[in-house]
Amino acid sequence: MSYEQLLNAFWNMHDPTTLNRQGPDMGHQYRSAIFFHDPEQEKTARKSKEDAQKFFDRKIVTEIVPATDFWRAEDYHQRYFEKHPGHYSCHFVRGWVPSETEEVKPA
């Protein structure tokens, strides 16, 4: 999967217009963020955000920030939905932002 494909999936898997919230979950830990590792990724992410904005009525509030230390979640968080079938998830493909190979028409 390319970085561009990953970004497209990102825009389509959650609502990037809600500040510090995803579905019923609220707080800074639920913010929408893209972490980049180099200037090229940052540029690509910012361009992707600009392109995605055309498909949302509200302003995208996603942060684009440098990647820093990463901490793997505790074991009880790993494969959460396999361990807890039937639990709600706000992360599913919505198809808001078409990929470059699809015909582009605003929603």
C-alpha positions in Angstrom: 0.0 0.0 0.0 1.4 3.4 -0.9 1.4 6.4 1.4 -1.2 8.0 -0.9 -3.5 5.0 -0.6 -3.1 5.0 3.2 -4.1 8.7 3.3 -7.1 8.0 1.1 -8.2 5.2 3.5 -7.6 7.5 6.4 -10.0 10.1 5.0 -12.6 7.5 4.4 -12.4 5.6 7.7 -13.5 8.4 10.1 -15.0 11.8 10.3 -12.0 14.3 10.1 -14.3 17.2 10.9 -15.0 16.5 14.6 -12.5 18.0 17.0 -11.2 15.5 19.6 -14.0 13.1 18.9 -14.7 9.9 17.0 -18.2 8.6 17.2 -19.3 8.5 20.9 -15.7 8.8 22.2 -14.4 12.2 23.2 -11.1 13.6 24.4 -7.7 14.6 23.0 -6.8 10.9 22.6 -9.5 10.7 19.9 -8.3 13.6 17.8 -7.8 13.1 14.1 -4.1 13.2 13.3 -1.6 12.3 10.6 2.0 11.7 11.7 4.7 12.2 9.1 8.4 11.0 9.1 9.9 13.3 6.5 9.2 16.5 4.6 7.9 14.5 1.6 5.3 12.8 3.7 4.3 16.1 5.3 3.9 17.7 1.9 1.8 14.7 0.6 -0.3 14.7 3.8 -1.1 18.4 3.5 -2.0 18.2 -0.2 -4.2 15.2 0.6 -6.0 17.1 3.3 -6.5 20.0 0.9 -7.9 17.7 -1.7 -10.1 15.9 0.8 -11.6 19.1 2.1 -13.6 19.4 -1.2 -15.7 16.4 -0.1 -16.7 17.7 3.4 -19.1 20.5 4.2 -17.3 21.2 7.5 -13.7 22.2 8.0 -11.3 19.2 8.4 -9.6 19.6 11.8 -7.0 16.8 11.3 -3.6 17.7 12.8 -0.6 17.0 10.6 2.4 16.7 12.9 5.9 15.0 13.1 6.0 11.4 14.3 7.6 11.1 17.6 7.9 8.2 20.0 5.4 5.4 19.5 4.0 3.3 22.3 2.3 0.0 21.4 -1.1 -0.3 23.2 -1.5 -2.9 26.0 -2.3 -6.4 25.0 -6.0 -6.0 26.0 -6.3 -3.3 23.2 -4.8 -5.5 20.5 -7.3 -7.1 18.1 -10.0 -5.5 20.2 -12.9 -6.3 17.9 -12.0 -9.9 17.6 -12.0 -10.1 21.4 -15.2 -8.1 21.7 -17.5 -9.0 18.8 -20.5 -6.7 18.4 -18.9 -3.7 20.0 -19.4 -0.4 18.2 -16.8 1.1 15.9 -16.9 4.4 14.1 -14.1 3.3 11.8 -15.6 1.9 8.6 -15.2 2.7 4.9 -17.6 5.5 4.1 -16.3 6.3 0.6 -16.4 10.1 1.1 -13.1 10.8 -0.8 -12.7 9.0 -4.1 -9.3 7.5 -4.9 -7.4 9.0 -7.9 -8.5 6.1 -10.1 -12.2 6.8 -9.4 -14.2 9.6 -11.1 -14.0 12.6 -8.8 -17.4 14.3 -8.0 -18.3 16.0 -4.8 -20.7 14.2 -2.4 
